[in-house]
Amino acid sequence: MSRGFRSLICGLFAAALAASGANAQLMLPGAAPAEPQGAKVAPAKHKRSGAAATDEGSGAKGVKAGSAAGIASLAGRPLMLNGKSGLLQISGDDTTATIDKLQLAGESVSDPSQRCVVDIVGEKSIEATNVGRPDGLERFEAKVPACPIAFDVLDGAVLVPPQITTCVFKAADCQTIPGGLWGPDGASLVSDAEKIVKERAAAERAMGKILHIIEERAGDSAQAADLVRDQNGFAGQRDELCRDYAKESVHGYCALRITEARTALLQTRLDAVALAAAPKSASEKGKKAKPKKDAKQP
């Protein structure tokens, strides 16, 4: 996704969730009553993020490629968009996940100054299917009514990629943009600020090591060169995505998780570069090993 497109979508996302005015809680027909917007959610305990070892073939052996915790790290944890709005609770395993609760905060279609909350999950949970690791993290897709979503799994959080269109719930006169980081209540993370700073420093080092390897290959690989150019805009994109996370300036949790996600993506792209270069290297070795024909005898 280009830098400009990502910035545009993130800007729309921020604008939709920052709309002012009186709160108006709306529900889809048949849905269970939603918790009042702003209601306190019990803070979850946070584990130190884990990391997966990289493939030997990538040339980055020993570099941590972001958080590799699975759905188990999310079980029973209330997640909130930007640590302050909506509600998402997930259970299951790394094959199939279940969305047990999903409340989306947004604005009224007829009167954008009015806030609204749509309770998606009523009596029946929504199944989410594992679709692999296209960007380095386990990704799940769920057919949410009027708002199909995908999410990548981090340690204690999920990242919903930016969406092209706004989700509109006509029956509830509500529109939402669910893209962004869904994590713990921002206020609950303040006491973990020191630990988060250390973890982010480790994530930055891991990302830097992988990027260094990509830079070394940029001269021979157009794909690697594109990654290096795209990385130049990452810091700004991260700041824009995380600026609305509750108390982000105090704890930096969103920046940590987005850095881990970026590290995992870079590792995946680096593996693809190494894989593409392998057949070429094998071919060159074969040519060098080809025996010369015997000279003809007079």
N, C-alpha and C positions, 0 to 999 in steps of 0.2 A: 504494500500500500504506500503510495507516495506521501511525502511529508506534508504537502499542502492539503491533500485529501484527508489525512488523519487529523490535521489541525482543524479543518472545517468541521468534521464530525464531532471531535471533542468539544469544539466551541458550542455547537448546537446542544450537546449533552449538558454542558455546564449551564447554558442559558435556560434550558427547560427545568432543571432542578433548582435553579436559583430564583424562579419567579416568586414575586411577593404577593401578599394578600391573605385573606382568611382561608383557613384550612377547610376543605370539604371532603369528607370521606364517603366514597362511593363503592359499591360492590357490584360484581357481576351477578346476574340472576342465579340463585341456587348456591352461591358461594357462602362459606362460613363467615361470620362477622370478623372484620379485621380489627387488629389492635389499634388504638388511637395513635395518630401520627405523633411522634415524639415520646411515646411511652418508653420507660426504661426497660432495657433488655439486660438480663444477667450477663456480666462479662465472662468470657471463656478463658480458661487457662491456656497458655501458649507454650508450645514446645519449641525447642531450638530446631531450626530448619535443617532437614537432611539434604544430601546431595548425591547424585548418581555419578559414578566414575565414567569417564569418556571412553570411547572406543579407541583401541590402539592404532587403528588405521588412520585416524584423523591427525595424528602427530601431536595430540594434546593430552597424552596420557598423564593422569594425576591431577588434571584440572577439573575443579568442580563445576558442573554445568547447571547450576541452579537447583532449586528445591525439587525433590522427587518424591515428596510425600504423596500418598494417594487419597482416595475418597475417605479412608479410615480417619485421616486427620481432620475431617470436616464433620464427622458424625456427631450429632447433637449440638453443634455450635451454631448459634444464631449469627448470621452474616448480614451486614447492612451495606448498602451502596454508599461508597465514600465514608463508611463508618458512621453513618448518621441517618439514613433514610431507607424505607422499605424493609423487607425481611426475607431471608432465604435460608432454609434449612434442608440439608441433604443427608441421605444415608445410603448404604449399599456397599459395593466393592468396586474393584477396578475394571470390572466387565460391564456391569449395569448399575446405574445409580438411580435413586428415587428422590424426587423433589417433594419433600413432605409439606413444606410451607413456602409460599411465594407471594409476597405483597410488593406491588410496584407503586412507587410514588411518582406523581406527575402533575400536570396542570389540566384544567378543564378545557375541552375543545371549544365550547361556546363562549367561555370567559377565561382567557389565559391568566388573569390575575388571581383566579381561584385555584387553590391546591386540591389535589384529590389523591386517593389511595385505592388501588384496585386489588382485591383479594382474589388471586388466580386459583389457588388450590382450595377446593371445598371438601367434600366428603371423600373424593378419590385422589390419590397422589398421582404425580406425573412421572413417567419413566423417562430416563435419559440414557442414551446409548453411547458407548465408547467408540469413537471413530479414529483412534490412533493418536499419533503425536506429530501432526503436521508442522507445528512450530516448536517442537521439543518437549512440550508438556502434554500430559494426558488430556485429551479433549472429549467432551461429551456434548451431545446434541439432544435437545428436548423439543417436542412439538407442543409448545405452550399455545393455547387458543389465542388467535389474533396477534401472537408475538413469539414466533419460533426463535429460540435462542441457543447459542453454543457457549460453553465456558471451559476455560483451561484451569486445571487444578494446581494450586500452589499449596504450601504448608499453612493450613488454617485459613485459606482465602481462595477465591476463584476470580479469574479475570474474564469478563465478558467482552469480546472484541467489539469495536465500534460497529454500529449498524448503519446501513445506507438510509433506511427510512425509520420514521417514528412509529411506535406501536400505538394504534388507535383502538380504543374500546368504546364503540359507539353506544352500547347499551348503558355504559356508565358515564358517558360524556367525559372521557378521560384519555389523555395521551401521555405516553412515557417513553423515555430513552434509557434502557437498562444497561447500556454499555459502560464499562468501567470496572474498578476493583471493588468486589464485595468482600468485606473483612470484618473484624471485630469492631465494636463500638470504639470510636476514636478516644473517648475519655478513659476507657479501660486500659489503654496502651501507654499512658503517660508514665506510669511507674516502671515500665520496661524500656524507657528511652535509652538508657546507657547500654543495655544489651543489644538493642536494635542498631545503635550506632556501630557497635563492633561487628555485628553480622553484616551490615551494609558494607563496611570496609572490606570484609572478606569477599563479599559478592563482587565488589568493584575490582578487586585484584584478580578474581577468577575470570571476570569478563575481559579484563585487560590482557591476560595471558592468551586467551583464545583469539582475541582481536589481533594480537601480535603475530600469531601464526597465520591468520588470514592475510595480514599485510604482507608477510613474506611470500605468499602465493599470488598476490595481486598482479605481479608482473606477468605471470603465465596463465592466469585465469580471469576472464572477464567477469565471471560470477563473483569471484573474491574481490575484484576491484569495485564492483557495485556495492558489495557489503560494506567496504571501507567508506565509500562515499555516503551511504545511507546512515552509517554510524555517527557521522558528523552532526546529524540532527537529533540524535537520541536524547541527549540531556534536556533539550528544550521540550521535546515530546513528553518526556517523563514529568517534567515540571508542570506542564499543562494538564496532564492527566491526573496528577496528584494534588493539584492546588486546592481542590475542594474537599479533600479527605479531612475529616474532623480532627483538629489539633495536629495536623501533619507537621507544622513548623516546630512542634515540641518533640514528637517522637520519631518522625521519618519512616513510619511503617510502610506506607504506600511506596515510597521510593525504593525501599529494600526489596519488596516483592516484585516490583516492575523491573528492577535490575536483575533479579533472579530469573524472571521470565525472559528477559533479553539475552541473558547468558545462555539459557537453554536453547533459544532460537539460533544464536550464533553457532553453538556447537552443532546443531542439526544441519545448518547450512555448510559448515566446515566439513562435516562428514560427507555431504553431497559433493563438495568440491573434490575431496580426496577420492571418492568413488568414481567420479568422472575422469580423474587423471589416471586411475589405475590401468584401464585398458590401453591407454596411450603408452604408458611406461612399459607394460608387458610387450607391446608391439615393437618398441624400440629395442628392448632386450633381445627379442627374437631375431631382429635384423642383424644385430651385432654378433649373435651366436651362429648365424647361418654360415656353414662351411663354404670355402671357396672351391670352385671346380678345379680339378687337376689339370695342369698344363699339358697340352698335347705333345706326345713324343715325336721327334722327327722320323 
